[in-house]
Amino acid sequence: MIVTEISNSALYKQVTVFVTQQTNLLNLVKEHFDYEECKHLAVAGLHTCRDLAPACFRIFASKEEFSSMTNIGCCYHLVEEENVRNPF
């Protein structure tokens, strides 16, 4: 049996990137971590205002490599919805 020890610094890194639905998150993971294979990834969004919240859900649903998601919005009233003409 071979046991490999991975330090916490190898598992967690902060990266600031403007995220859209076209952002290739798998390439970001491969760029900042030394992993060729990406699986069991989590999408985490904090203060996902406006269209970022629904974009996070679409990104999560589009790739099988993502196995969990946490999405915490702060300004739900600023989310733009396609079918709402006048929310107020």
Backbone as CSV, one residue per row, in Angstrom:
resi,resn,N_x,N_y,N_z,CA_x,CA_y,CA_z,C_x,C_y,C_z
1,MET,0.842,-1.173,0.000,0.000,0.000,0.000,0.888,1.237,0.000
2,ILE,0.572,2.162,-0.876,1.304,3.422,-0.938,0.411,4.514,-0.360
3,VAL,0.924,5.245,0.594,0.179,6.336,1.216,0.842,7.647,0.828
4,THR,0.050,8.536,0.276,0.572,9.843,-0.116,-0.017,10.892,0.806
5,GLU,0.814,11.700,1.402,0.345,12.757,2.285,0.265,14.065,1.500
6,ILE,-0.873,14.724,1.572,-1.083,15.990,0.880,-1.284,17.068,1.929
7,SER,-0.521,18.144,1.838,-0.663,19.222,2.814,-1.928,20.023,2.524
8,ASN,-2.435,20.713,3.539,-3.629,21.548,3.375,-3.403,22.645,2.346
9,SER,-2.189,23.153,2.241,-1.917,24.215,1.280,-2.068,23.715,-0.153
10,ALA,-1.950,22.414,-0.359,-2.113,21.856,-1.697,-3.590,21.659,-2.040
11,LEU,-4.468,21.688,-1.046,-5.885,21.443,-1.276,-6.713,22.719,-1.369
12,TYR,-6.191,23.827,-0.904,-6.968,25.076,-0.859,-6.137,26.231,-1.390
13,LYS,-6.680,26.905,-2.395,-6.048,28.113,-2.926,-7.154,29.084,-3.289
14,GLN,-6.902,30.362,-3.079,-7.862,31.388,-3.472,-7.460,31.946,-4.826
15,VAL,-8.431,32.000,-5.728,-8.202,32.542,-7.057,-9.333,33.515,-7.339
16,THR,-9.011,34.705,-7.772,-10.025,35.700,-8.105,-10.113,35.800,-9.620
17,VAL,-11.286,35.444,-10.137,-11.509,35.431,-11.581,-12.931,35.894,-11.834
18,PHE,-13.138,36.693,-12.871,-14.480,37.066,-13.289,-15.096,35.845,-13.968
19,VAL,-16.162,35.310,-13.386,-16.743,34.047,-13.840,-17.996,34.308,-14.659
20,THR,-18.040,33.690,-15.821,-19.241,33.663,-16.644,-19.527,32.203,-16.967
21,GLN,-20.618,31.964,-17.665,-20.936,30.591,-18.049,-19.909,30.034,-19.024
22,GLN,-19.164,30.907,-19.688,-18.150,30.455,-20.630,-16.800,30.187,-19.956
23,THR,-16.663,30.543,-18.686,-15.409,30.310,-17.970,-15.173,28.815,-17.826
24,ASN,-14.005,28.362,-18.203,-13.665,26.947,-18.084,-13.042,26.711,-16.710
25,LEU,-13.879,26.330,-15.753,-13.413,26.140,-14.380,-12.474,24.951,-14.256
26,LEU,-12.651,23.945,-15.082,-11.755,22.789,-15.024,-10.334,23.190,-15.409
27,ASN,-10.196,24.076,-16.387,-8.861,24.566,-16.748,-8.252,25.384,-15.615
28,LEU,-9.089,26.157,-14.893,-8.576,26.912,-13.743,-8.038,25.981,-12.670
29,VAL,-8.752,24.907,-12.401,-8.293,23.941,-11.395,-6.970,23.329,-11.843
30,LYS,-6.909,22.918,-13.080,-5.676,22.303,-13.583,-4.514,23.295,-13.583
31,GLU,-4.809,24.578,-13.811,-3.775,25.613,-13.840,-3.195,25.891,-12.457
32,HIS,-4.037,25.864,-11.419,-3.593,26.251,-10.080,-3.253,25.074,-9.172
33,PHE,-3.628,23.873,-9.579,-3.295,22.669,-8.828,-2.566,21.722,-9.768
34,ASP,-1.787,20.844,-9.225,-1.026,19.897,-10.040,-1.796,18.599,-10.252
35,TYR,-3.008,18.711,-10.773,-3.832,17.537,-11.024,-4.168,17.446,-12.497
36,GLU,-3.984,16.291,-13.071,-4.369,16.077,-14.464,-5.850,15.736,-14.557
37,GLU,-6.350,15.001,-13.571,-7.745,14.572,-13.589,-8.533,15.373,-12.552
38,CYS,-9.649,15.909,-12.966,-10.505,16.680,-12.065,-11.800,15.911,-11.841
39,LYS,-12.083,15.604,-10.584,-13.356,14.969,-10.251,-13.701,15.300,-8.812
40,HIS,-14.971,15.211,-8.489,-15.491,15.516,-7.153,-15.165,16.945,-6.727
41,LEU,-15.376,17.872,-7.633,-15.135,19.282,-7.335,-16.397,19.913,-6.759
42,ALA,-16.230,21.002,-6.038,-17.357,21.740,-5.465,-17.382,23.146,-6.052
43,VAL,-18.582,23.626,-6.319,-18.777,25.012,-6.724,-19.254,25.758,-5.484
44,ALA,-18.569,26.827,-5.125,-18.966,27.619,-3.962,-19.083,29.073,-4.382
45,GLY,-20.222,29.669,-4.089,-20.427,31.072,-4.419,-20.856,31.836,-3.183
46,LEU,-20.183,32.929,-2.890,-20.525,33.787,-1.757,-20.836,35.170,-2.301
47,HIS,-21.942,35.738,-1.905,-22.422,37.024,-2.422,-22.633,36.938,-3.938
48,THR,-23.395,35.945,-4.338,-23.659,35.738,-5.765,-24.828,36.617,-6.192
49,CYS,-24.540,37.883,-6.387,-25.558,38.862,-6.761,-25.860,38.803,-8.251
50,ARG,-26.997,39.371,-8.599,-27.450,39.524,-9.981,-27.434,38.186,-10.701
51,ASP,-26.778,38.098,-11.828,-26.831,36.888,-12.637,-25.799,35.834,-12.233
52,LEU,-24.970,36.118,-11.237,-23.960,35.139,-10.839,-24.594,33.901,-10.209
53,ALA,-25.650,34.065,-9.440,-26.298,32.903,-8.812,-26.823,31.921,-9.852
54,PRO,-27.664,32.355,-10.808,-28.119,31.385,-11.807,-26.979,30.861,-12.679
55,ALA,-25.949,31.675,-12.914,-24.801,31.200,-13.693,-24.078,30.079,-12.951
56,CYS,-23.959,30.197,-11.621,-23.331,29.140,-10.827,-24.101,27.834,-10.949
57,PHE,-25.426,27.918,-10.894,-26.245,26.707,-11.034,-26.065,26.085,-12.417
58,ARG,-26.007,26.907,-13.444,-25.819,26.385,-14.802,-24.440,25.745,-14.960
59,ILE,-23.416,26.374,-14.399,-22.062,25.816,-14.459,-22.024,24.474,-13.738
60,PHE,-22.624,24.414,-12.553,-22.653,23.173,-11.776,-23.354,22.056,-12.556
61,ALA,-24.464,22.373,-13.183,-25.245,21.370,-13.904,-24.581,20.939,-15.208
62,SER,-23.655,21.742,-15.715,-23.084,21.453,-17.027,-21.906,20.485,-17.006
63,LYS,-21.319,20.242,-15.858,-20.119,19.399,-15.786,-20.293,18.298,-14.755
64,GLU,-20.004,17.075,-15.143,-20.145,15.948,-14.220,-19.050,15.926,-13.155
65,GLU,-17.984,16.698,-13.339,-16.900,16.735,-12.356,-17.318,17.423,-11.059
66,PHE,-18.362,18.248,-11.100,-18.836,18.929,-9.898,-19.807,18.020,-9.155
67,SER,-19.494,17.734,-7.890,-20.340,16.826,-7.123,-21.098,17.530,-6.010
68,SER,-20.757,18.782,-5.717,-21.495,19.512,-4.687,-21.472,21.000,-4.995
69,MET,-22.429,21.695,-4.371,-22.533,23.126,-4.619,-23.058,23.840,-3.384
70,THR,-22.481,24.990,-3.096,-22.973,25.894,-2.064,-23.075,27.265,-2.697
71,ASN,-24.246,27.872,-2.590,-24.475,29.162,-3.222,-25.165,30.070,-2.207
72,ILE,-24.480,31.107,-1.760,-25.019,32.014,-0.753,-25.137,33.399,-1.373
73,GLY,-26.352,33.803,-1.641,-26.590,35.127,-2.213,-26.732,36.162,-1.113
74,CYS,-26.546,37.411,-1.465,-26.714,38.464,-0.468,-27.766,39.480,-0.902
75,CYS,-28.021,39.561,-2.187,-28.930,40.583,-2.707,-29.929,39.944,-3.667
76,TYR,-30.722,39.020,-3.188,-31.621,38.294,-4.076,-32.495,39.245,-4.879
77,HIS,-32.850,40.370,-4.310,-33.724,41.300,-5.021,-33.047,41.905,-6.250
78,LEU,-31.745,41.708,-6.422,-31.047,42.225,-7.597,-30.847,41.177,-8.691
79,VAL,-31.348,39.944,-8.461,-31.225,38.910,-9.478,-32.104,39.278,-10.662
80,GLU,-31.538,39.205,-11.850,-32.311,39.487,-13.049,-32.944,38.197,-13.542
81,GLU,-34.246,38.209,-13.713,-34.943,37.033,-14.186,-35.519,37.310,-15.564
82,GLU,-35.487,36.294,-16.389,-35.862,36.445,-17.777,-37.330,36.803,-17.964
83,ASN,-38.232,36.252,-17.163,-39.661,36.416,-17.386,-40.331,37.461,-16.503
84,VAL,-39.562,38.217,-15.762,-40.139,39.239,-14.891,-40.056,40.583,-15.598
85,ARG,-41.199,41.201,-15.820,-41.208,42.500,-16.515,-40.979,43.643,-15.549
86,ASN,-41.730,43.680,-14.457,-41.585,44.746,-13.461,-41.763,44.114,-12.090
87,PRO,-40.664,43.750,-11.422,-40.779,43.056,-10.142,-41.346,43.912,-9.021
88,PHE,-41.416,45.232,-9.194,-41.911,46.090,-8.128,-43.213,46.700,-8.566
